């Protein structure tokens, strides 16, 4: 039995992360979850949120903007539209995006695309949470 998981985080454009890790934590459609080596096969849709991986006792944090998580035989993959390592997040840009989304939601304009504003807010909040970890 292996003491490591192999995780690959992939977007349409590139592989964001590809390494052996000790632990994986993320946010699925039914809530937050964690997996350790030798976990049973597992698949879930992902929500917009933060994914944390632990490698040799050191955590690394990513934003993941939805997608799919799959684990089988200690091989895990996250397929997502967008994923960012925490250290690459532009915090000021995320704060501005949060502010704009909040202003749109508070206006309660009939022309407002509320779903779009809520998604924008969720992405900004995920980026800020990841950057602060």
HUVENKA-V883240 format. One line per field, one symbol per residue. ss: DSSP state (~ for helix, > for strand, _ for the rest). burial: + if it has 9 or more other C-alpha atoms within 8 Angstrom, else -. A space follows every 10 residues. Layout:
ss->???
burial->???
//
This chain:
ss->____>>>>>> ____>>>>>> >_>>>>>>__ >>>>>>____ _>>>>>>>>> >>>>>__>>> >>>>>>>>>> >>__>>>>>_ __>>>~~~__ ~~~~~~~~~~ ~~~~~~~___ ___~~~~~~~ ~~~~~~~~~~ ~__
burial->---+++++++ +---++-+-+ ++++++++-- -----++++- -+-+++++++ +++++----+ ++++++++++ ++-+++++++ ++++++--+- +--++-++-- ++-++----- ------++-+ ++++++++++ +--
//
